[in-house]
Amino acid sequence: MDTKQNESTIIHVLKNSAISFILTALPFVGHIMSYYQVSRMEAISIILFQEIATLLYFLLVWIFNYLVLALTNMVSDVVQVKTVIFKKAVAFIVLPVVTLLILWMFLPTLFRLNGFFLVTFLTAKALLIIIKQKIDS
């Protein structure tokens, strides 16, 4: 591998980890804020510094979100379909149905929020890819 490809890979990994961190931090901070009735900074302090179990749980969910993002990137790279129909079906049918299932399932609030943020981000990403392909062609 040449250095340019290594730099591109490192930037890609850092970008995915930052996105997955934000997608994990939003529901965690919101949930801790509503549960303990504290401010945003106090919620961040609780997650990162006060309770080791909460920190480990946060890290596990962050790793899960990162793996989901990495898998969707791999699948979208492998499935280079010439027609846009497949990507439209994923963006307009599959991801919204998954979002509704997440909202209707009997999951703890934190899982619901995390799943909702993750699937919403993936839907927006799929829509941006479709729009970019339409503009390019």
Chimera marker file (.cmm) of the C-alpha trace (Angstrom):
<marker_set name="trace">
<marker id="1" x="0.000" y="0.000" z="0.000" r="1" g="1" b="0" radius="0.5"/>
<marker id="2" x="1.288" y="3.417" z="-0.793" r="1" g="1" b="0" radius="0.5"/>
<marker id="3" x="1.216" y="6.287" z="1.664" r="1" g="1" b="0" radius="0.5"/>
<marker id="4" x="-1.638" y="8.084" z="-0.086" r="1" g="1" b="0" radius="0.5"/>
<marker id="5" x="-3.902" y="5.057" z="0.295" r="1" g="1" b="0" radius="0.5"/>
<marker id="6" x="-2.853" y="4.665" z="3.939" r="1" g="1" b="0" radius="0.5"/>
<marker id="7" x="-3.706" y="8.307" z="4.635" r="1" g="1" b="0" radius="0.5"/>
<marker id="8" x="-7.068" y="7.876" z="2.926" r="1" g="1" b="0" radius="0.5"/>
<marker id="9" x="-7.815" y="4.791" z="5.019" r="1" g="1" b="0" radius="0.5"/>
<marker id="10" x="-6.826" y="6.534" z="8.244" r="1" g="1" b="0" radius="0.5"/>
<marker id="11" x="-8.998" y="9.547" z="7.412" r="1" g="1" b="0" radius="0.5"/>
<marker id="12" x="-11.907" y="7.228" z="6.570" r="1" g="1" b="0" radius="0.5"/>
<marker id="13" x="-11.557" y="5.348" z="9.875" r="1" g="1" b="0" radius="0.5"/>
<marker id="14" x="-11.311" y="8.601" z="11.860" r="1" g="1" b="0" radius="0.5"/>
<marker id="15" x="-14.355" y="10.018" z="10.076" r="1" g="1" b="0" radius="0.5"/>
<marker id="16" x="-16.423" y="6.903" z="10.809" r="1" g="1" b="0" radius="0.5"/>
<marker id="17" x="-15.323" y="6.822" z="14.434" r="1" g="1" b="0" radius="0.5"/>
<marker id="18" x="-16.206" y="10.508" z="14.906" r="1" g="1" b="0" radius="0.5"/>
<marker id="19" x="-19.627" y="10.025" z="13.312" r="1" g="1" b="0" radius="0.5"/>
<marker id="20" x="-20.352" y="6.931" z="15.391" r="1" g="1" b="0" radius="0.5"/>
<marker id="21" x="-19.186" y="8.760" z="18.543" r="1" g="1" b="0" radius="0.5"/>
<marker id="22" x="-21.621" y="11.596" z="17.887" r="1" g="1" b="0" radius="0.5"/>
<marker id="23" x="-24.436" y="9.160" z="17.072" r="1" g="1" b="0" radius="0.5"/>
<marker id="24" x="-23.750" y="7.372" z="20.352" r="1" g="1" b="0" radius="0.5"/>
<marker id="25" x="-23.235" y="10.469" z="22.503" r="1" g="1" b="0" radius="0.5"/>
<marker id="26" x="-26.498" y="12.177" z="21.495" r="1" g="1" b="0" radius="0.5"/>
<marker id="27" x="-28.886" y="9.550" z="22.905" r="1" g="1" b="0" radius="0.5"/>
<marker id="28" x="-26.671" y="8.847" z="25.924" r="1" g="1" b="0" radius="0.5"/>
<marker id="29" x="-26.438" y="12.489" z="26.969" r="1" g="1" b="0" radius="0.5"/>
<marker id="30" x="-30.149" y="13.034" z="26.346" r="1" g="1" b="0" radius="0.5"/>
<marker id="31" x="-31.122" y="9.969" z="28.334" r="1" g="1" b="0" radius="0.5"/>
<marker id="32" x="-28.827" y="10.784" z="31.269" r="1" g="1" b="0" radius="0.5"/>
<marker id="33" x="-30.094" y="14.387" z="31.258" r="1" g="1" b="0" radius="0.5"/>
<marker id="34" x="-33.712" y="13.281" z="31.497" r="1" g="1" b="0" radius="0.5"/>
<marker id="35" x="-33.067" y="10.472" z="34.012" r="1" g="1" b="0" radius="0.5"/>
<marker id="36" x="-30.971" y="12.437" z="36.499" r="1" g="1" b="0" radius="0.5"/>
<marker id="37" x="-32.491" y="15.861" z="35.680" r="1" g="1" b="0" radius="0.5"/>
<marker id="38" x="-29.047" y="17.416" z="35.134" r="1" g="1" b="0" radius="0.5"/>
<marker id="39" x="-27.477" y="19.752" z="32.597" r="1" g="1" b="0" radius="0.5"/>
<marker id="40" x="-25.650" y="18.623" z="29.467" r="1" g="1" b="0" radius="0.5"/>
<marker id="41" x="-22.188" y="19.052" z="30.996" r="1" g="1" b="0" radius="0.5"/>
<marker id="42" x="-23.167" y="17.133" z="34.123" r="1" g="1" b="0" radius="0.5"/>
<marker id="43" x="-24.538" y="14.318" z="31.959" r="1" g="1" b="0" radius="0.5"/>
<marker id="44" x="-21.250" y="14.122" z="30.051" r="1" g="1" b="0" radius="0.5"/>
<marker id="45" x="-19.423" y="14.046" z="33.384" r="1" g="1" b="0" radius="0.5"/>
<marker id="46" x="-21.626" y="11.182" z="34.598" r="1" g="1" b="0" radius="0.5"/>
<marker id="47" x="-21.020" y="9.177" z="31.429" r="1" g="1" b="0" radius="0.5"/>
<marker id="48" x="-17.277" y="9.667" z="31.225" r="1" g="1" b="0" radius="0.5"/>
<marker id="49" x="-16.022" y="10.109" z="34.766" r="1" g="1" b="0" radius="0.5"/>
<marker id="50" x="-18.422" y="9.123" z="37.528" r="1" g="1" b="0" radius="0.5"/>
<marker id="51" x="-19.634" y="5.599" z="36.770" r="1" g="1" b="0" radius="0.5"/>
<marker id="52" x="-17.445" y="2.945" z="35.179" r="1" g="1" b="0" radius="0.5"/>
<marker id="53" x="-20.450" y="0.803" z="34.207" r="1" g="1" b="0" radius="0.5"/>
<marker id="54" x="-21.982" y="3.691" z="32.260" r="1" g="1" b="0" radius="0.5"/>
<marker id="55" x="-18.664" y="4.387" z="30.557" r="1" g="1" b="0" radius="0.5"/>
<marker id="56" x="-18.227" y="0.740" z="29.547" r="1" g="1" b="0" radius="0.5"/>
<marker id="57" x="-21.804" y="0.583" z="28.285" r="1" g="1" b="0" radius="0.5"/>
<marker id="58" x="-21.211" y="3.766" z="26.285" r="1" g="1" b="0" radius="0.5"/>
<marker id="59" x="-18.016" y="2.301" z="24.788" r="1" g="1" b="0" radius="0.5"/>
<marker id="60" x="-19.777" y="-0.935" z="23.814" r="1" g="1" b="0" radius="0.5"/>
<marker id="61" x="-22.590" y="0.935" z="22.080" r="1" g="1" b="0" radius="0.5"/>
<marker id="62" x="-20.021" y="3.163" z="20.362" r="1" g="1" b="0" radius="0.5"/>
<marker id="63" x="-18.171" y="0.098" z="19.039" r="1" g="1" b="0" radius="0.5"/>
<marker id="64" x="-21.474" y="-1.405" z="17.871" r="1" g="1" b="0" radius="0.5"/>
<marker id="65" x="-22.398" y="1.799" z="16.033" r="1" g="1" b="0" radius="0.5"/>
<marker id="66" x="-18.941" y="1.929" z="14.443" r="1" g="1" b="0" radius="0.5"/>
<marker id="67" x="-19.276" y="-1.667" z="13.238" r="1" g="1" b="0" radius="0.5"/>
<marker id="68" x="-22.720" y="-0.974" z="11.777" r="1" g="1" b="0" radius="0.5"/>
<marker id="69" x="-21.359" y="2.063" z="9.912" r="1" g="1" b="0" radius="0.5"/>
<marker id="70" x="-18.356" y="0.076" z="8.662" r="1" g="1" b="0" radius="0.5"/>
<marker id="71" x="-20.585" y="-2.771" z="7.474" r="1" g="1" b="0" radius="0.5"/>
<marker id="72" x="-22.915" y="-0.422" z="5.625" r="1" g="1" b="0" radius="0.5"/>
<marker id="73" x="-19.908" y="1.203" z="3.955" r="1" g="1" b="0" radius="0.5"/>
<marker id="74" x="-18.583" y="-2.212" z="2.898" r="1" g="1" b="0" radius="0.5"/>
<marker id="75" x="-21.958" y="-3.308" z="1.575" r="1" g="1" b="0" radius="0.5"/>
<marker id="76" x="-22.413" y="-0.082" z="-0.378" r="1" g="1" b="0" radius="0.5"/>
<marker id="77" x="-18.906" y="-0.474" z="-1.841" r="1" g="1" b="0" radius="0.5"/>
<marker id="78" x="-19.515" y="-4.097" z="-2.834" r="1" g="1" b="0" radius="0.5"/>
<marker id="79" x="-22.979" y="-3.505" z="-4.259" r="1" g="1" b="0" radius="0.5"/>
<marker id="80" x="-22.148" y="-1.101" z="-7.047" r="1" g="1" b="0" radius="0.5"/>
<marker id="81" x="-25.423" y="-1.534" z="-8.894" r="1" g="1" b="0" radius="0.5"/>
<marker id="82" x="-25.686" y="0.366" z="-12.152" r="1" g="1" b="0" radius="0.5"/>
<marker id="83" x="-29.326" y="1.178" z="-11.543" r="1" g="1" b="0" radius="0.5"/>
<marker id="84" x="-30.354" y="3.431" z="-8.720" r="1" g="1" b="0" radius="0.5"/>
<marker id="85" x="-33.444" y="1.311" z="-7.981" r="1" g="1" b="0" radius="0.5"/>
<marker id="86" x="-31.683" y="-0.787" z="-5.327" r="1" g="1" b="0" radius="0.5"/>
<marker id="87" x="-30.368" y="2.250" z="-3.473" r="1" g="1" b="0" radius="0.5"/>
<marker id="88" x="-33.756" y="3.959" z="-3.702" r="1" g="1" b="0" radius="0.5"/>
<marker id="89" x="-35.423" y="0.861" z="-2.257" r="1" g="1" b="0" radius="0.5"/>
<marker id="90" x="-32.992" y="0.840" z="0.631" r="1" g="1" b="0" radius="0.5"/>
<marker id="91" x="-33.353" y="4.571" z="1.258" r="1" g="1" b="0" radius="0.5"/>
<marker id="92" x="-37.120" y="4.830" z="0.873" r="1" g="1" b="0" radius="0.5"/>
<marker id="93" x="-38.396" y="1.432" z="2.042" r="1" g="1" b="0" radius="0.5"/>
<marker id="94" x="-35.970" y="-0.627" z="4.112" r="1" g="1" b="0" radius="0.5"/>
<marker id="95" x="-34.468" y="2.036" z="6.396" r="1" g="1" b="0" radius="0.5"/>
<marker id="96" x="-37.787" y="3.761" z="7.245" r="1" g="1" b="0" radius="0.5"/>
<marker id="97" x="-39.346" y="0.363" z="8.026" r="1" g="1" b="0" radius="0.5"/>
<marker id="98" x="-36.405" y="-0.426" z="10.320" r="1" g="1" b="0" radius="0.5"/>
<marker id="99" x="-36.893" y="2.965" z="11.985" r="1" g="1" b="0" radius="0.5"/>
<marker id="100" x="-40.576" y="2.230" z="12.625" r="1" g="1" b="0" radius="0.5"/>
<marker id="101" x="-39.735" y="-1.219" z="13.986" r="1" g="1" b="0" radius="0.5"/>
<marker id="102" x="-37.202" y="0.305" z="16.359" r="1" g="1" b="0" radius="0.5"/>
<marker id="103" x="-39.751" y="2.843" z="17.586" r="1" g="1" b="0" radius="0.5"/>
<marker id="104" x="-42.489" y="0.201" z="18.090" r="1" g="1" b="0" radius="0.5"/>
<marker id="105" x="-40.362" y="-2.486" z="19.725" r="1" g="1" b="0" radius="0.5"/>
<marker id="106" x="-40.258" y="-2.847" z="23.471" r="1" g="1" b="0" radius="0.5"/>
<marker id="107" x="-36.691" y="-1.687" z="23.908" r="1" g="1" b="0" radius="0.5"/>
<marker id="108" x="-35.237" y="0.517" z="26.616" r="1" g="1" b="0" radius="0.5"/>
<marker id="109" x="-35.356" y="4.198" z="25.749" r="1" g="1" b="0" radius="0.5"/>
<marker id="110" x="-31.623" y="4.412" z="25.206" r="1" g="1" b="0" radius="0.5"/>
<marker id="111" x="-31.671" y="1.626" z="22.599" r="1" g="1" b="0" radius="0.5"/>
<marker id="112" x="-34.597" y="3.253" z="20.829" r="1" g="1" b="0" radius="0.5"/>
<marker id="113" x="-32.879" y="6.626" z="20.675" r="1" g="1" b="0" radius="0.5"/>
<marker id="114" x="-29.593" y="5.107" z="19.550" r="1" g="1" b="0" radius="0.5"/>
<marker id="115" x="-31.268" y="3.002" z="16.848" r="1" g="1" b="0" radius="0.5"/>
<marker id="116" x="-33.343" y="5.950" z="15.684" r="1" g="1" b="0" radius="0.5"/>
<marker id="117" x="-30.293" y="8.217" z="15.348" r="1" g="1" b="0" radius="0.5"/>
<marker id="118" x="-28.267" y="5.516" z="13.594" r="1" g="1" b="0" radius="0.5"/>
<marker id="119" x="-30.949" y="4.557" z="11.075" r="1" g="1" b="0" radius="0.5"/>
<marker id="120" x="-31.842" y="8.199" z="10.421" r="1" g="1" b="0" radius="0.5"/>
<marker id="121" x="-28.188" y="8.935" z="9.673" r="1" g="1" b="0" radius="0.5"/>
<marker id="122" x="-27.936" y="5.925" z="7.348" r="1" g="1" b="0" radius="0.5"/>
<marker id="123" x="-31.122" y="7.005" z="5.538" r="1" g="1" b="0" radius="0.5"/>
<marker id="124" x="-29.784" y="10.536" z="5.068" r="1" g="1" b="0" radius="0.5"/>
<marker id="125" x="-26.485" y="9.130" z="3.814" r="1" g="1" b="0" radius="0.5"/>
<marker id="126" x="-28.295" y="6.901" z="1.285" r="1" g="1" b="0" radius="0.5"/>
<marker id="127" x="-30.372" y="9.849" z="0.088" r="1" g="1" b="0" radius="0.5"/>
<marker id="128" x="-27.257" y="11.993" z="-0.352" r="1" g="1" b="0" radius="0.5"/>
<marker id="129" x="-25.644" y="9.241" z="-2.443" r="1" g="1" b="0" radius="0.5"/>
<marker id="130" x="-28.753" y="9.084" z="-4.658" r="1" g="1" b="0" radius="0.5"/>
<marker id="131" x="-28.798" y="12.869" z="-5.067" r="1" g="1" b="0" radius="0.5"/>
<marker id="132" x="-25.076" y="12.924" z="-5.879" r="1" g="1" b="0" radius="0.5"/>
<marker id="133" x="-25.539" y="10.221" z="-8.527" r="1" g="1" b="0" radius="0.5"/>
<marker id="134" x="-28.429" y="12.156" z="-10.083" r="1" g="1" b="0" radius="0.5"/>
<marker id="135" x="-26.332" y="15.333" z="-10.216" r="1" g="1" b="0" radius="0.5"/>
<marker id="136" x="-23.322" y="13.519" z="-11.702" r="1" g="1" b="0" radius="0.5"/>
<marker id="137" x="-25.332" y="11.844" z="-14.464" r="1" g="1" b="0" radius="0.5"/>
<link id1="1" id2="2" r="1" g="1" b="0" radius="0.2"/>
<link id1="2" id2="3" r="1" g="1" b="0" radius="0.2"/>
<link id1="3" id2="4" r="1" g="1" b="0" radius="0.2"/>
<link id1="4" id2="5" r="1" g="1" b="0" radius="0.2"/>
<link id1="5" id2="6" r="1" g="1" b="0" radius="0.2"/>
<link id1="6" id2="7" r="1" g="1" b="0" radius="0.2"/>
<link id1="7" id2="8" r="1" g="1" b="0" radius="0.2"/>
<link id1="8" id2="9" r="1" g="1" b="0" radius="0.2"/>
<link id1="9" id2="10" r="1" g="1" b="0" radius="0.2"/>
<link id1="10" id2="11" r="1" g="1" b="0" radius="0.2"/>
<link id1="11" id2="12" r="1" g="1" b="0" radius="0.2"/>
<link id1="12" id2="13" r="1" g="1" b="0" radius="0.2"/>
<link id1="13" id2="14" r="1" g="1" b="0" radius="0.2"/>
<link id1="14" id2="15" r="1" g="1" b="0" radius="0.2"/>
<link id1="15" id2="16" r="1" g="1" b="0" radius="0.2"/>
<link id1="16" id2="17" r="1" g="1" b="0" radius="0.2"/>
<link id1="17" id2="18" r="1" g="1" b="0" radius="0.2"/>
<link id1="18" id2="19" r="1" g="1" b="0" radius="0.2"/>
<link id1="19" id2="20" r="1" g="1" b="0" radius="0.2"/>
<link id1="20" id2="21" r="1" g="1" b="0" radius="0.2"/>
<link id1="21" id2="22" r="1" g="1" b="0" radius="0.2"/>
<link id1="22" id2="23" r="1" g="1" b="0" radius="0.2"/>
<link id1="23" id2="24" r="1" g="1" b="0" radius="0.2"/>
<link id1="24" id2="25" r="1" g="1" b="0" radius="0.2"/>
<link id1="25" id2="26" r="1" g="1" b="0" radius="0.2"/>
<link id1="26" id2="27" r="1" g="1" b="0" radius="0.2"/>
<link id1="27" id2="28" r="1" g="1" b="0" radius="0.2"/>
<link id1="28" id2="29" r="1" g="1" b="0" radius="0.2"/>
<link id1="29" id2="30" r="1" g="1" b="0" radius="0.2"/>
<link id1="30" id2="31" r="1" g="1" b="0" radius="0.2"/>
<link id1="31" id2="32" r="1" g="1" b="0" radius="0.2"/>
<link id1="32" id2="33" r="1" g="1" b="0" radius="0.2"/>
<link id1="33" id2="34" r="1" g="1" b="0" radius="0.2"/>
<link id1="34" id2="35" r="1" g="1" b="0" radius="0.2"/>
<link id1="35" id2="36" r="1" g="1" b="0" radius="0.2"/>
<link id1="36" id2="37" r="1" g="1" b="0" radius="0.2"/>
<link id1="37" id2="38" r="1" g="1" b="0" radius="0.2"/>
<link id1="38" id2="39" r="1" g="1" b="0" radius="0.2"/>
<link id1="39" id2="40" r="1" g="1" b="0" radius="0.2"/>
<link id1="40" id2="41" r="1" g="1" b="0" radius="0.2"/>
<link id1="41" id2="42" r="1" g="1" b="0" radius="0.2"/>
<link id1="42" id2="43" r="1" g="1" b="0" radius="0.2"/>
<link id1="43" id2="44" r="1" g="1" b="0" radius="0.2"/>
<link id1="44" id2="45" r="1" g="1" b="0" radius="0.2"/>
<link id1="45" id2="46" r="1" g="1" b="0" radius="0.2"/>
<link id1="46" id2="47" r="1" g="1" b="0" radius="0.2"/>
<link id1="47" id2="48" r="1" g="1" b="0" radius="0.2"/>
<link id1="48" id2="49" r="1" g="1" b="0" radius="0.2"/>
<link id1="49" id2="50" r="1" g="1" b="0" radius="0.2"/>
<link id1="50" id2="51" r="1" g="1" b="0" radius="0.2"/>
<link id1="51" id2="52" r="1" g="1" b="0" radius="0.2"/>
<link id1="52" id2="53" r="1" g="1" b="0" radius="0.2"/>
<link id1="53" id2="54" r="1" g="1" b="0" radius="0.2"/>
<link id1="54" id2="55" r="1" g="1" b="0" radius="0.2"/>
<link id1="55" id2="56" r="1" g="1" b="0" radius="0.2"/>
<link id1="56" id2="57" r="1" g="1" b="0" radius="0.2"/>
<link id1="57" id2="58" r="1" g="1" b="0" radius="0.2"/>
<link id1="58" id2="59" r="1" g="1" b="0" radius="0.2"/>
<link id1="59" id2="60" r="1" g="1" b="0" radius="0.2"/>
<link id1="60" id2="61" r="1" g="1" b="0" radius="0.2"/>
<link id1="61" id2="62" r="1" g="1" b="0" radius="0.2"/>
<link id1="62" id2="63" r="1" g="1" b="0" radius="0.2"/>
<link id1="63" id2="64" r="1" g="1" b="0" radius="0.2"/>
<link id1="64" id2="65" r="1" g="1" b="0" radius="0.2"/>
<link id1="65" id2="66" r="1" g="1" b="0" radius="0.2"/>
<link id1="66" id2="67" r="1" g="1" b="0" radius="0.2"/>
<link id1="67" id2="68" r="1" g="1" b="0" radius="0.2"/>
<link id1="68" id2="69" r="1" g="1" b="0" radius="0.2"/>
<link id1="69" id2="70" r="1" g="1" b="0" radius="0.2"/>
<link id1="70" id2="71" r="1" g="1" b="0" radius="0.2"/>
<link id1="71" id2="72" r="1" g="1" b="0" radius="0.2"/>
<link id1="72" id2="73" r="1" g="1" b="0" radius="0.2"/>
<link id1="73" id2="74" r="1" g="1" b="0" radius="0.2"/>
<link id1="74" id2="75" r="1" g="1" b="0" radius="0.2"/>
<link id1="75" id2="76" r="1" g="1" b="0" radius="0.2"/>
<link id1="76" id2="77" r="1" g="1" b="0" radius="0.2"/>
<link id1="77" id2="78" r="1" g="1" b="0" radius="0.2"/>
<link id1="78" id2="79" r="1" g="1" b="0" radius="0.2"/>
<link id1="79" id2="80" r="1" g="1" b="0" radius="0.2"/>
<link id1="80" id2="81" r="1" g="1" b="0" radius="0.2"/>
<link id1="81" id2="82" r="1" g="1" b="0" radius="0.2"/>
<link id1="82" id2="83" r="1" g="1" b="0" radius="0.2"/>
<link id1="83" id2="84" r="1" g="1" b="0" radius="0.2"/>
<link id1="84" id2="85" r="1" g="1" b="0" radius="0.2"/>
<link id1="85" id2="86" r="1" g="1" b="0" radius="0.2"/>
<link id1="86" id2="87" r="1" g="1" b="0" radius="0.2"/>
<link id1="87" id2="88" r="1" g="1" b="0" radius="0.2"/>
<link id1="88" id2="89" r="1" g="1" b="0" radius="0.2"/>
<link id1="89" id2="90" r="1" g="1" b="0" radius="0.2"/>
<link id1="90" id2="91" r="1" g="1" b="0" radius="0.2"/>
<link id1="91" id2="92" r="1" g="1" b="0" radius="0.2"/>
<link id1="92" id2="93" r="1" g="1" b="0" radius="0.2"/>
<link id1="93" id2="94" r="1" g="1" b="0" radius="0.2"/>
<link id1="94" id2="95" r="1" g="1" b="0" radius="0.2"/>
<link id1="95" id2="96" r="1" g="1" b="0" radius="0.2"/>
<link id1="96" id2="97" r="1" g="1" b="0" radius="0.2"/>
<link id1="97" id2="98" r="1" g="1" b="0" radius="0.2"/>
<link id1="98" id2="99" r="1" g="1" b="0" radius="0.2"/>
<link id1="99" id2="100" r="1" g="1" b="0" radius="0.2"/>
<link id1="100" id2="101" r="1" g="1" b="0" radius="0.2"/>
<link id1="101" id2="102" r="1" g="1" b="0" radius="0.2"/>
<link id1="102" id2="103" r="1" g="1" b="0" radius="0.2"/>
<link id1="103" id2="104" r="1" g="1" b="0" radius="0.2"/>
<link id1="104" id2="105" r="1" g="1" b="0" radius="0.2"/>
<link id1="105" id2="106" r="1" g="1" b="0" radius="0.2"/>
<link id1="106" id2="107" r="1" g="1" b="0" radius="0.2"/>
<link id1="107" id2="108" r="1" g="1" b="0" radius="0.2"/>
<link id1="108" id2="109" r="1" g="1" b="0" radius="0.2"/>
<link id1="109" id2="110" r="1" g="1" b="0" radius="0.2"/>
<link id1="110" id2="111" r="1" g="1" b="0" radius="0.2"/>
<link id1="111" id2="112" r="1" g="1" b="0" radius="0.2"/>
<link id1="112" id2="113" r="1" g="1" b="0" radius="0.2"/>
<link id1="113" id2="114" r="1" g="1" b="0" radius="0.2"/>
<link id1="114" id2="115" r="1" g="1" b="0" radius="0.2"/>
<link id1="115" id2="116" r="1" g="1" b="0" radius="0.2"/>
<link id1="116" id2="117" r="1" g="1" b="0" radius="0.2"/>
<link id1="117" id2="118" r="1" g="1" b="0" radius="0.2"/>
<link id1="118" id2="119" r="1" g="1" b="0" radius="0.2"/>
<link id1="119" id2="120" r="1" g="1" b="0" radius="0.2"/>
<link id1="120" id2="121" r="1" g="1" b="0" radius="0.2"/>
<link id1="121" id2="122" r="1" g="1" b="0" radius="0.2"/>
<link id1="122" id2="123" r="1" g="1" b="0" radius="0.2"/>
<link id1="123" id2="124" r="1" g="1" b="0" radius="0.2"/>
<link id1="124" id2="125" r="1" g="1" b="0" radius="0.2"/>
<link id1="125" id2="126" r="1" g="1" b="0" radius="0.2"/>
<link id1="126" id2="127" r="1" g="1" b="0" radius="0.2"/>
<link id1="127" id2="128" r="1" g="1" b="0" radius="0.2"/>
<link id1="128" id2="129" r="1" g="1" b="0" radius="0.2"/>
<link id1="129" id2="130" r="1" g="1" b="0" radius="0.2"/>
<link id1="130" id2="131" r="1" g="1" b="0" radius="0.2"/>
<link id1="131" id2="132" r="1" g="1" b="0" radius="0.2"/>
<link id1="132" id2="133" r="1" g="1" b="0" radius="0.2"/>
<link id1="133" id2="134" r="1" g="1" b="0" radius="0.2"/>
<link id1="134" id2="135" r="1" g="1" b="0" radius="0.2"/>
<link id1="135" id2="136" r="1" g="1" b="0" radius="0.2"/>
<link id1="136" id2="137" r="1" g="1" b="0" radius="0.2"/>
</marker_set>
